[in-house]
Amino acid sequence: MTKRKNILVTGGTGFIGSTLTQYLVGQGYHVTVLTRTSQEGRNNLDQIDFVSSLNTIRNSDWYGIVNLAGEPLNKVRWSVRQKEKIINSRVTLTCRINDWIRDLQVPPEILISGSAVGWYGHWDDECLDEDSHNREGFSNELCGAWESAAFEAADLVSRICIIRLGIVLGSHGGSLPAMLLPAKLGLGGPMSNGSQWWSWIHIADTVRSIAMLLKNGQANGVFNLTAPTPVTQKTFATTLGKQLNRSAILPLPGLIIKLMMGEFAEEVLLNGQRVLPKKLLDAGFEFNYPNLPDALSQLL
Ligand SMILES: NC(=O)c1ccc[n+]([C@@H]2O[C@H](COP(=O)([O-])OP(=O)(O)OC[C@H]3O[C@@H](n4cnc5c(N)ncnc54)[C@H](OP(=O)(O)O)[C@@H]3O)[C@@H](O)[C@H]2O)c1
């Protein structure tokens, strides 16, 4: 019998991480989750180990690390302090992971570390891929700092993959559940003029693509984790409305959204970028949900 490969996941208790860990266990990996919180009473994850410190797991052989942990972006309104917390939570942990790797007798083959399509900054209709450049703004600052911290492990592991995640759509977490109530009430119309691009990806394709990066020995560098068909926010709202048999006509003025949600709205909801998963497609990845109507229909 072949030995299960060990994978360490940070953020493995979160929306993406918890789906990923289950998927990786199903793919034959042994998964350990680094977490700040006690996992007592979580009996549905009995094939996964939870640890609270890297010091206790120096002796195993590690095949890979998937680094997703970080302070949520939409937990509280962004103040200068909260923005520092959002950045520092990711950078500090990533540096700790690098130090831990440095001390291992046998380094892991691969580090996969999180980022987001916000790295590209705000764009209009231009199609962006992994070769496109960035524009300044808080999302770019955050993702840039997180990516730079991860790239410091370049000499320590054989491969680093940075995953620039789009809006991950799932039924049990992420942005979609929060969009459902307004949409059901017929209030999920275009935000501002709705022309901003939203690059989305179904949660199943998210975890499948991360598993592909772990497995594919050629995979290296930055990968956009987005479906091949980004849509404008207006199209997103209309498509969601159709799935719920509600019209999505009533526009939400940008000013109201900004007043309600502050800078987060400006960065994430009212501006966007049209990002394509060029490197995933070049690597032969096949999306189960390449189109938004099919993705939403499956999730709802
Ligand atoms: N969901 C999306 O659409 C999306 C899009 C682009 C990028 N991303 C990024 O991808 C990562 C995973 O996303 P997600 O939606 O799964 O996030 P999530 O559900 O908020 O989970 C994040 C995990 O990070 C840990 N965490 C939270 N606050 C922390 C802090 N202050 N310091 C250290 N760890 C902390 C938590 O683990 P413990 O409590 O167990 O320690 C939590 O389970 C995040 O970094 C997110 O910004 C997500």
The ligand as an SDF file (V2000), in Angstrom:
LIG
                    3D

 48 52  0  0  0  0  0  0  0  0999 V2000
  -14.0120   33.2240   -0.5320 N   0  0  0  0  0  0  0  0  0  0  0  0
  -13.6530   33.9670   -1.5730 C   0  0  0  0  0  0  0  0  0  0  0  0
  -14.4790   34.2630   -2.4800 O   0  0  0  0  0  0  0  0  0  0  0  0
  -12.2280   34.4500   -1.7050 C   0  0  0  0  0  0  0  0  0  0  0  0
  -11.8540   35.2090   -2.8060 C   0  0  0  0  0  0  0  0  0  0  0  0
  -10.5480   35.6640   -2.9260 C   0  0  0  0  0  0  0  0  0  0  0  0
   -9.6300   35.3770   -1.9340 C   0  0  0  0  0  0  0  0  0  0  0  0
  -10.0140   34.6480   -0.8540 N   0  0  0  0  0  0  0  0  0  0  0  0
   -9.0280   34.3890    0.2040 C   0  0  0  0  0  0  0  0  0  0  0  0
   -8.8600   32.9830    0.3540 O   0  0  0  0  0  0  0  0  0  0  0  0
   -8.6720   32.6630    1.7270 C   0  0  0  0  0  0  0  0  0  0  0  0
   -9.7160   31.6320    2.1440 C   0  0  0  0  0  0  0  0  0  0  0  0
  -10.9980   32.1820    1.9070 O   0  0  0  0  0  0  0  0  0  0  0  0
  -12.2750   31.7010    2.7260 P   0  0  0  0  0  0  0  0  0  0  0  0
  -13.4590   32.3280    2.0750 O   0  0  0  0  0  0  0  0  0  0  0  0
  -12.2240   30.2400    2.9300 O   0  0  0  0  0  0  0  0  0  0  0  0
  -11.9990   32.4470    4.1150 O   0  0  0  0  0  0  0  0  0  0  0  0
  -12.6630   32.1800    5.5680 P   0  0  0  0  0  0  0  0  0  0  0  0
  -13.8680   31.3230    5.4540 O   0  0  0  0  0  0  0  0  0  0  0  0
  -12.8250   33.5260    6.1780 O   0  0  0  0  0  0  0  0  0  0  0  0
  -11.5400   31.3540    6.3370 O   0  0  0  0  0  0  0  0  0  0  0  0
  -10.2960   31.9180    6.6100 C   0  0  0  0  0  0  0  0  0  0  0  0
   -9.5970   31.1120    7.6830 C   0  0  0  0  0  0  0  0  0  0  0  0
   -8.4870   31.8990    8.1120 O   0  0  0  0  0  0  0  0  0  0  0  0
   -8.3120   31.7960    9.5250 C   0  0  0  0  0  0  0  0  0  0  0  0
   -8.2750   33.1680   10.0840 N   0  0  0  0  0  0  0  0  0  0  0  0
   -9.3000   34.0450   10.2260 C   0  0  0  0  0  0  0  0  0  0  0  0
   -8.8850   35.1870   10.7850 N   0  0  0  0  0  0  0  0  0  0  0  0
   -7.5420   35.0240   11.0110 C   0  0  0  0  0  0  0  0  0  0  0  0
   -6.5450   35.8410   11.5910 C   0  0  0  0  0  0  0  0  0  0  0  0
   -6.8330   37.0630   12.0400 N   0  0  0  0  0  0  0  0  0  0  0  0
   -5.2800   35.3440   11.6580 N   0  0  0  0  0  0  0  0  0  0  0  0
   -4.9900   34.1010   11.1850 C   0  0  0  0  0  0  0  0  0  0  0  0
   -5.9080   33.2620   10.6440 N   0  0  0  0  0  0  0  0  0  0  0  0
   -7.1570   33.7340   10.5590 C   0  0  0  0  0  0  0  0  0  0  0  0
   -9.4870   31.0350   10.0870 C   0  0  0  0  0  0  0  0  0  0  0  0
   -8.9830   29.7700   10.5460 O   0  0  0  0  0  0  0  0  0  0  0  0
   -8.8850   29.3860   12.1220 P   0  0  0  0  0  0  0  0  0  0  0  0
   -9.9800   30.1250   12.8270 O   0  0  0  0  0  0  0  0  0  0  0  0
   -9.0890   27.9200   12.1010 O   0  0  0  0  0  0  0  0  0  0  0  0
   -7.5130   29.7650   12.5610 O   0  0  0  0  0  0  0  0  0  0  0  0
  -10.4300   30.8220    8.9170 C   0  0  0  0  0  0  0  0  0  0  0  0
  -10.9320   29.5160    8.8730 O   0  0  0  0  0  0  0  0  0  0  0  0
   -8.7870   33.9630    2.5200 C   0  0  0  0  0  0  0  0  0  0  0  0
   -7.5110   34.4400    2.8210 O   0  0  0  0  0  0  0  0  0  0  0  0
   -9.5030   34.8840    1.5610 C   0  0  0  0  0  0  0  0  0  0  0  0
   -9.1730   36.2440    1.7400 O   0  0  0  0  0  0  0  0  0  0  0  0
  -11.2810   34.1880   -0.7070 C   0  0  0  0  0  0  0  0  0  0  0  0
  1  2  1  0
  2  3  2  0
  2  4  1  0
  4  5  1  0
  4 48  2  0
  5  6  2  0
  6  7  1  0
  7  8  2  0
  8  9  1  0
  8 48  1  0
  9 10  1  0
  9 46  1  0
 10 11  1  0
 11 12  1  0
 11 44  1  0
 12 13  1  0
 13 14  1  0
 14 15  2  0
 14 16  1  0
 14 17  1  0
 17 18  1  0
 18 19  2  0
 18 20  1  0
 18 21  1  0
 21 22  1  0
 22 23  1  0
 23 24  1  0
 23 42  1  0
 24 25  1  0
 25 26  1  0
 25 36  1  0
 26 27  1  0
 26 35  1  0
 27 28  2  0
 28 29  1  0
 29 30  1  0
 29 35  2  0
 30 31  1  0
 30 32  2  0
 32 33  1  0
 33 34  2  0
 34 35  1  0
 36 37  1  0
 36 42  1  0
 37 38  1  0
 38 39  2  0
 38 40  1  0
 38 41  1  0
 42 43  1  0
 44 45  1  0
 44 46  1  0
 46 47  1  0
M  CHG  2   8   1  16  -1
M  END
$$$$
